[in-house]
C-alpha cells in the first residue's frame, strides 16, 4: 500500500475515534486510552514497509492524534454542535483545559463575571457546559423541579470512584435525585432545633476560647496592643469547632497551633480538587500521580482516619454524626461507618473553611469602613450591655438588623462558594427544558452566586460596594430611594433541595463570632498591612481561599460573657 493510502487510513481512524469520544464524553475510561494506543497501529505497520520504524511509528501516532484533536475542535465550534447558538469565548468552546488554566489563578469567579458582562446572561463556558446568570431560571436549575448534580462533583471526590459508599451515603457527591432526597432527610434532622442546641453549646465554648486566646496575646504586649493575623486565628477556631461538632473533638489548633499542617493540607487538596472538577475524568489519574496527587491522597487519608477514630471512640457529647446516624441508618441495623467516612470530608470542609472565609471577610469589610464598624459596635453594645452577667442570647440577634445586614452584604460580595453550582439533566432523560431553552442530556449548567450577587439588575446601586444599608432600605416599604436588593437572586448557601444543610448553624456562628469580637476588642488594620492585598489574595478554589489579615487588637473594658 502506498504512503498516501496509509496516511488516509490513519486520518479515517482519527475521525472514527472522535465519533466514539463524542458519544462517551465527558466520561473518559481506560477504553479510550486503549483505543488511542491501538488505532494508529495498522498505519504504523503499513508505513514500516516504506520507512524505518523510528520514523513510521511517530508519524502514524502524530497524524492520528492531530486528526482526532482537529476533528473534536472543529466540531465543537461548528454550527452543528448542540450549543452552537450560545455565545462564549472560542477557547472555552474548544476545551475545558482553558477553564482549568483560568481556575488555577484563583480568579474564576471574576472571569465568569466578565464573560457574562460581555456575552449576556446565558453563555457557553465549555464544550458541553453553559453558565446561566438569570434569577428567573434558578428554580428550574437548582429548585425542587430542577436537575440533579452534574459531573463536576465526580472531580471533587477524595476517595476512589470505585468506592460505592460515596454513591450510597455521600450527600455532596450523590447525583441521583431520589437518593439525595433520602440522604437529605437525615441531614435535615441532624440540623433541627434540638441538635442545633448541642452544636451551639460547643460553638460558644470554642468562641470564648478564641476570645481568651486573643486577650492573652494583647496582655503579652507592654502597650496592650496585639498584632495578629485574625484570619489565621479564625481558621483555627473554625477547625477546632468543626472537630467538636462533627467528630466529638480531637483538634486543638487554637491552643497548640497547626503543628501537623492540617489547614495547609486541606487547602492544598482543595486546590487540586478545584482543578479536577472541570475535567472529572482526570481525577482518578491525578490521585495516582506520585507528586501532584500527594495532597489529595494525604487529605483523603486524613479524612478516613478521622472517620475511623470517630467511629470507634466513646462520645462525651452528641455530635453531628451521632444525630446523622440516628436519623439515617440506626433503625435499619446497618453499621454507621460507611455514612461517616462518606461525609467526613464534607463535614471538615463545609464546617471550617467556608465559615472561616466569611468571618474573615466580615472583619475586612468592617475595618475598611470604620463608620459601619462603629455603627455595628453600637448595636452590639445596645443588645449586650456590660453587666455582671452578660449572656449572649441567640434570640437577641433577631433584634439586631444592622448585624444581619452586614452579614448578608458580605455573603453577597464574597459568597463562600463563588462558582461551580453545577446541575445536569438526569442520565437517560434525553434532556430538560429550562425556560425556553432545551438542555440536551450530556450538557451541564453552572450557576455562579458571585456573578448573580454582583449583577446590577438584582443589586443596585453600586453592586460592588460594601453597603449594608441596601438590605435595610430594600425591606423598608416607605423608603423613597431607588434601591434594588432582590433576595431571589441571593444564593450564598445555594438553593433548592441541595442547599447548605448547615445554614442555620453557620448563620448562628457568624452572628455570635462577630458580636463577640466587636464586643471585646477595638480593631483596626495593622500599620504594616496593605488592605488592598486582601481581595487580591481571595482565591476561588472550590471554596473561597484567603491570605493574611493583619490587625491591631486592643481589649475593651467589658466583663466576661457567660452562657
C-alpha positions in Angstrom: 0.0 0.0 0.0 1.2 3.5 -0.8 2.2 6.0 1.8 -0.7 8.3 0.9 -3.2 5.5 1.3 -1.7 4.5 4.7 -1.9 8.1 5.9 -5.5 8.3 4.6 -6.4 5.3 6.7 -4.8 7.0 9.7 -7.0 10.1 9.2 -10.1 8.0 8.9 -9.2 6.2 12.2 -8.7 9.6 13.8 -12.2 10.8 12.7 -13.7 7.4 13.8 -12.1 7.8 17.3 -13.8 11.3 17.5 -17.2 9.8 16.9 -16.6 7.3 19.7 -15.3 10.0 22.0 -18.2 12.3 21.2 -20.6 9.6 22.3 -19.0 8.9 25.6 -17.7 12.3 26.8 -17.4 13.7 29.4 -16.7 10.3 30.9 -13.3 9.0 29.8 -12.4 5.4 30.7 -9.4 3.2 30.1 -11.0 2.0 26.9 -10.3 5.5 25.4 -6.6 5.2 26.1 -6.6 1.7 24.7 -8.4 3.0 21.6 -5.9 5.8 21.1 -3.0 3.3 21.6 -4.2 0.7 19.2 -5.9 2.5 16.2 -2.6 4.1 14.8 -1.1 0.6 14.9 -2.1 -0.6 11.4 -0.9 2.7 9.8 2.4 2.3 11.6 2.8 -1.2 10.2 1.9 -0.1 6.7 4.3 2.8 6.9 7.1 0.4 8.1 7.0 -1.0 4.5 8.4 2.3 3.3 10.1 3.9 6.3 12.2 2.6 9.3 10.1 2.1 12.5 11.6 5.0 14.3 10.0 7.3 11.7 6.9 5.3 10.8 5.6 4.9 14.3 5.8 8.6 15.4 4.3 9.8 12.1 1.4 7.4 12.5 0.6 8.4 16.1 1.2 12.1 15.4 -1.1 12.2 12.4 -3.8 10.2 14.3 -3.8 12.5 17.3 -3.7 15.6 15.2 -6.7 14.4 13.2 -8.5 13.4 16.4 -8.0 16.7 18.2 -8.7 18.7 15.0 -11.9 16.9 14.4 -13.0 17.5 18.0 -12.1 21.1 17.9 -13.8 21.8 14.5 -17.0 20.0 15.7 -17.1 22.0 19.0 -17.0 25.3 17.2 -19.2 24.3 14.3 -22.8 25.3 13.7 -23.9 21.6 14.1 -22.9 21.5 17.8 -25.9 21.4 20.2 -24.6 24.5 22.0 -23.6 26.4 18.9 -26.2 29.1 19.4 -24.9 30.1 22.8 -22.1 32.8 22.8 -18.8 32.4 24.6 -15.0 32.5 24.1 -13.5 30.3 21.4 -11.1 28.7 23.9 -13.9 27.7 26.2 -15.8 26.1 23.4 -12.8 24.0 22.3 -11.6 22.6 25.7 -12.1 22.7 29.4 -8.4 23.0 29.8 -8.8 26.7 29.3 -11.1 26.9 32.3 -8.5 24.8 34.3 -5.9 27.4 33.4 -8.1 30.3 34.5 -9.1 28.5 37.6 -5.5 27.8 38.6 -5.1 31.5 39.2 -8.0 31.6 41.7 -10.0 34.2 39.9 -12.5 32.1 38.0 -15.4 34.0 39.6 -14.1 37.3 38.2 -13.6 35.7 34.8 -17.1 34.4 34.7 -18.5 37.8 35.6 -16.5 39.4 32.8 -17.9 36.7 30.4 -21.5 37.4 31.4 -20.9 41.2 31.1 -19.7 40.6 27.5 -21.9 37.8 26.3 -25.1 38.1 28.3 -27.0 36.0 30.9 -26.6 32.6 29.2 -23.1 31.8 27.9 -21.1 28.7 26.8 -18.2 28.1 29.2 -17.1 24.7 28.0 -17.5 22.2 25.1 -20.7 20.9 26.8 -21.4 23.4 29.6 -23.4 26.6 30.0 -23.3 29.3 32.7 -26.6 30.9 33.5 -27.0 34.2 35.3 -30.8 34.7 35.3 -32.5 34.6 38.6 -35.8 33.6 37.0 -34.2 30.3 35.8 -32.7 29.4 39.2 -35.7 27.3 40.3 -35.7 25.3 37.1 -32.0 24.6 37.6 -31.5 24.3 41.4 -35.0 24.1 42.7 -37.2 21.1 43.6 -38.2 20.7 40.0 -34.6 21.3 38.8 -31.9 18.9 37.9 -29.5 16.6 39.8 -25.9 17.4 40.3 -23.6 17.4 37.3 -20.3 15.6 36.6 -18.3 18.3 38.3 -18.9 16.6 41.6 -17.1 13.5 40.5 -13.9 15.6 40.2 -14.2 16.6 43.8 -14.0 13.1 45.3 -11.3 12.4 47.8 -11.8 8.7 47.6 -11.5 6.4 44.5 -14.6 6.4 42.2 -14.8 2.6 42.9 -15.9 3.4 46.4 -19.6 2.6 46.2 -20.3 4.1 49.6 -19.7 7.6 48.1 -22.7 7.0 45.9 -24.8 5.3 48.6 -24.1 7.6 51.5 -22.3 10.7 50.3 -24.6 13.7 50.4 -22.4 16.1 48.4 -21.5 13.5 45.7 -24.9 11.9 45.1 -26.1 12.6 41.6 -29.3 10.6 41.9 -32.1 12.9 43.0 -34.1 10.3 44.8 -31.1 9.0 46.7 -30.1 12.6 47.5 -33.6 13.3 48.9 -33.4 10.3 51.2 -30.0 11.3 52.5 -31.1 14.9 52.9 -33.9 13.9 55.3 -31.3 12.6 57.7 -29.2 15.8 57.4 -32.3 18.0 58.0 -33.0 16.1 61.2 -29.3 16.4 62.2 -29.7 20.2 62.0 -33.1 20.5 63.6 -33.7 22.6 66.7 -32.7 20.0 69.3 -29.4 19.0 67.7 -28.7 22.7 66.9 -28.7 23.4 70.7 -26.0 20.8 71.1 -23.8 22.4 68.4 -24.5 25.9 69.8 -23.1 24.9 73.2 -19.9 23.5 71.5 -19.6 26.6 69.3 -19.9 29.0 72.3 -17.2 27.1 74.2 -14.8 27.5 71.3 -15.8 31.1 70.6 -15.0 32.1 74.2 -11.7 30.2 73.9 -10.8 32.3 70.9 -11.6 35.5 72.8 -9.3 34.3 75.7 -6.5 33.4 73.3 -6.7 36.8 71.7 -6.9 38.5 75.1 -3.7 36.7 76.1 -1.9 38.0 73.0 -2.9 41.5 73.9 -1.8 41.1 77.6 1.6 39.9 76.4 2.4 43.2 74.9 3.6 46.1 77.1 1.3 48.6 75.3 -1.7 46.1 75.4 -1.9 46.1 71.6 -1.9 42.7 69.9 -0.7 42.4 66.3 -2.3 39.3 64.9 -3.4 37.6 61.7 -7.0 37.5 62.6 -7.9 35.3 59.6 -5.4 32.7 60.8 -7.0 32.6 64.3 -10.5 32.4 62.9 -9.4 29.5 60.8 -8.1 27.8 63.9 -11.3 28.5 65.7 -13.5 27.1 62.9 -11.3 23.9 62.6 -11.5 23.3 66.4 -15.2 23.8 66.4 -15.7 21.6 63.4 -13.8 18.9 65.2 -16.1 19.2 68.2 -19.3 19.4 66.2 -18.6 16.6 63.7 -16.1 14.3 65.3 -16.5 14.6 69.0 -13.4 16.6 69.5 -9.7 15.9 68.7 -8.4 19.2 67.4 -6.7 22.0 69.4 -5.3 24.3 66.8 -6.0 27.4 68.9 -4.1 26.0 71.8 -1.3 24.0 70.1 -1.1 25.6 66.6 -1.3 23.7 63.4 1.8 21.6 64.1 0.5 18.8 61.8 -0.2 21.1 58.9 -3.9 20.2 58.8 -5.2 23.5 57.5 -2.4 23.8 54.8 -3.1 20.2 53.8 -6.8 20.9 53.4 -6.2 24.0 51.2 -3.7 22.1 49.1 -6.2 19.3 48.5 -8.9 21.8 47.7 -6.7 23.4 45.1 -6.3 20.2 43.1 -10.0 19.4 43.6 -10.9 22.7 42.2 -8.9 21.9 39.0 -10.2 18.3 38.7 -13.8 19.4 38.9 -13.6 20.9 35.4 -12.1 17.7 34.0 -13.6 15.0 36.2 -12.2 12.1 34.2 -8.7 13.2 35.2 -9.4 13.0 39.0 -8.6 9.2 39.3 -5.4 9.7 37.3 -4.2 12.7 39.4 -4.9 10.8 42.6 -2.3 8.2 41.4 0.4 10.5 40.3 3.5 10.4 42.6 3.9 14.2 43.2 0.8 16.1 42.1 -1.6 13.6 43.7 0.1 13.7 47.1 -2.1 16.5 48.6 -5.3 14.8 47.6 -4.2 11.4 48.9 -2.9 12.9 52.1 -6.1 14.8 52.8 -8.2 11.7 51.8 -6.2 9.6 54.3 -6.7 12.2 57.0 -10.5 12.2 56.3 -10.6 8.4 56.5 -8.6 8.4 59.8 -10.8 11.0 61.4 -13.9 9.0 60.3 -12.3 5.8 61.7 -11.5 7.5 65.0 -15.0 8.9 65.3 -16.5 5.5 64.7 -14.5 3.8 67.4 -14.5 6.5 70.1 -16.8 6.9 73.1 -18.8 10.1 72.8 -18.9 12.6 75.7 -21.4 14.8 73.9 -23.8 14.3 70.9 -22.2 15.5 67.7 -23.2 15.7 64.0 -22.6 12.1 63.2 -24.5 10.9 66.3 -27.6 12.8 65.1 -26.9 11.8 61.5 -26.6 8.1 62.1 -29.5 8.1 64.5 -31.7 9.7 61.8 -30.3 7.8 58.8 -29.5 4.2 59.4 -29.5 3.1 63.0 -33.1 1.8 62.7 -32.0 -0.5 59.8 -29.2 -2.1 61.9 -26.5 -1.1 59.4 -23.1 0.0 60.5 -22.8 3.8 60.7 -19.2 3.7 59.4 -19.9 4.0 55.7 -22.0 7.1 56.3 -19.4 8.7 58.5 -16.5 8.1 56.1 -18.5 9.1 53.1 -19.4 12.5 54.6 -16.4 13.2 56.7 -14.8 15.4 54.0 -17.9 17.4 53.6 -18.1 18.0 57.4 -14.5 19.2 57.5 -14.6 21.5 54.5 -18.1 22.9 55.0 -17.7 23.1 58.8 -14.4 25.0 58.8 -13.2 26.6 55.5 -16.4 28.2 54.4 -17.3 29.9 57.7 -13.7 31.0 58.3 -13.7 32.7 54.9 -17.0 34.5 55.6 -15.9 35.6 59.1 -12.6 36.9 57.9 -14.4 38.8 55.1 -16.8 40.4 57.5 -13.9 41.8 59.6 -12.1 43.0 56.5 -15.1 45.0 55.2 -15.9 46.4 58.7 -12.3 47.6 59.2 -12.3 49.0 55.7 -15.4 51.0 56.5 -14.9 52.5 60.0 -18.3 54.2 60.1 -20.0 50.9 59.6 -17.8 49.3 62.2 -18.7 51.9 64.8 -22.4 51.5 63.9 -22.2 47.8 64.4 -20.3 48.1 67.7 -23.0 50.5 69.0 -25.7 47.9 68.1 -23.8 45.1 69.7 -23.3 47.2 72.9 -27.0 48.0 73.0 -28.1 44.4 72.6 -25.5 43.1 75.0 -24.7 45.8 77.5 -21.9 45.3 80.0 -23.2 43.9 83.3 -22.2 41.4 86.0 -23.7 38.6 84.0 -24.0 39.2 80.2 -25.5 36.3 78.3 -25.0 36.0 74.5 -28.5 35.0 73.6 -29.4 33.8 70.1 -32.8 35.3 70.4 -31.3 38.8 70.7 -29.9 38.5 67.2 -33.4 38.9 65.9 -33.4 42.4 67.2 -30.1 43.4 65.5 -31.0 44.4 62.0 -27.6 46.0 61.2 -25.7 42.9 62.2 -27.9 40.8 59.9 -27.4 43.4 57.1 -23.6 43.3 57.5 -23.6 39.5 57.2 -25.9 39.5 54.2 -23.8 42.1 52.5 -20.6 40.2 52.9 -22.2 36.9 51.8 -23.4 38.9 48.7 -20.0 40.4 47.9 -17.9 37.3 48.7 -20.1 34.1 48.8 -18.1 31.2 50.3 -18.6 29.1 47.1 -18.3 31.7 44.4 -18.9 29.5 41.4 -19.4 25.8 40.5 -23.0 25.2 41.5 -23.5 22.7 38.7 -26.5 20.7 37.6 -27.2 18.4 34.5 -30.2 16.6 33.0 -30.7 13.1 34.6 -28.9 10.3 32.8 -31.4 8.6 30.4 -33.7 11.6 30.3 -32.7 12.9 27.0 -32.7 16.4 28.3 -34.7 19.0 30.2 -36.4 22.3 29.4 -35.1 25.4 31.3 -37.5 28.2 30.5 -37.4 28.5 26.7 -34.2 26.6 26.4 -33.9 22.8 25.9 -30.8 21.4 27.6 -29.7 18.2 26.0 -28.5 15.3 28.1 -24.7 15.5 28.4 -24.8 19.3 28.9 -24.0 20.7 32.3 -25.3 24.0 33.7 -23.5 26.2 36.2 -24.9 28.9 38.3 -22.4 31.4 39.9 -23.5 33.1 43.1 -20.7 35.6 42.7 -22.0 36.6 39.2 -25.6 36.9 40.4 -24.7 38.9 43.5 -22.8 41.5 41.5 -25.4 41.9 38.8 -26.9 45.4 38.7 -30.2 44.0 37.6 -30.6 42.5 41.1 -28.4 44.6 43.4 -28.1 48.4 42.8 -26.9 51.0 43.1 -23.2 50.1 43.4 -23.3 46.3 43.3 -19.5 46.2 44.0 -19.7 48.4 47.1 -20.0 47.2 50.7 -23.2 48.9 51.7 -25.2 47.0 54.4 -28.0 49.6 54.2 -29.1 48.2 50.9 -30.7 45.4 52.9 -32.4 47.7 55.3 -33.6 50.2 52.7 -34.9 47.4 50.4 -37.0 46.0 53.3 -38.5 49.4 54.1 -41.6 49.9 52.1 -41.6 53.6 52.9 -38.2 54.4 51.5 -38.0 56.7 48.6 -34.6 55.6 47.5 -34.3 53.5 44.3 -32.7 50.5 45.9 -32.8 47.1 44.2 -32.0 44.2 46.5 -33.5 41.1 45.0 -33.4 38.3 47.5 -34.5 35.7 44.9 -31.0 36.3 43.3 -29.2 35.9 46.7 -28.0 32.3 46.9 -24.8 32.2 49.2 -26.0 28.9 50.6 -27.1 27.6 47.2 -30.8 27.0 46.5 -33.3 24.2 46.5 -33.1 20.6 47.8 -29.2 20.6 47.6 -28.7 23.9 49.5 -26.5 24.0 52.6 -27.9 21.7 55.3 -25.9 23.5 58.0 -27.1 27.0 57.1 -28.8 27.6 60.5 -25.7 26.7 62.4 -23.5 28.7 60.0 -25.6 31.9 60.4 -25.6 31.5 64.2 -21.8 31.0 64.2 -21.3 34.2 62.1 -23.6 36.3 64.3 -22.0 35.0 67.5 -18.4 35.4 66.5 -18.8 38.8 65.0 -20.7 40.0 68.1 -18.1 38.6 70.5 -15.1 40.1 68.6 -16.7 43.5 68.3 -17.8 43.3 72.0 -14.4 42.5 73.3 -11.9 44.3 71.1 -11.1 47.6 69.4 -9.8 46.5 66.0 -8.0 48.2 63.1 -5.7 47.2 60.3 -2.1 46.7 61.3 0.1 49.6 60.3 2.3 47.3 58.1 -0.7 45.7 56.4 -1.8 46.7 52.9 -5.6 46.3 53.0 -5.8 46.1 49.2 -3.9 42.8 49.3 -6.9 41.1 51.0 -9.2 41.0 48.0 -6.3 40.2 45.7 -5.5 37.1 47.8 -9.0 35.8 47.8 -8.9 32.6 45.6 -11.8 30.7 44.1 -10.6 27.2 44.7 -14.0 25.4 45.0 -14.5 27.3 48.3 -13.1 30.8 48.8 -9.5 30.7 50.0 -7.8 33.7 51.7 -4.5 35.2 52.7 -3.3 37.1 55.8 -5.5 39.7 57.5 -3.2 41.6 59.9 -5.0 43.7 62.6 -4.3 45.5 65.8 -6.3 44.4 68.8 -7.0 46.3 72.0 -9.0 44.8 74.8 -12.2 46.7 75.6 -13.3 47.1 79.2 -16.1 44.5 79.5 -16.9 41.6 81.7 -16.7 38.1 80.6 -19.5 36.7 78.5 -21.1 33.6 80.1 -23.6 31.0 79.0 
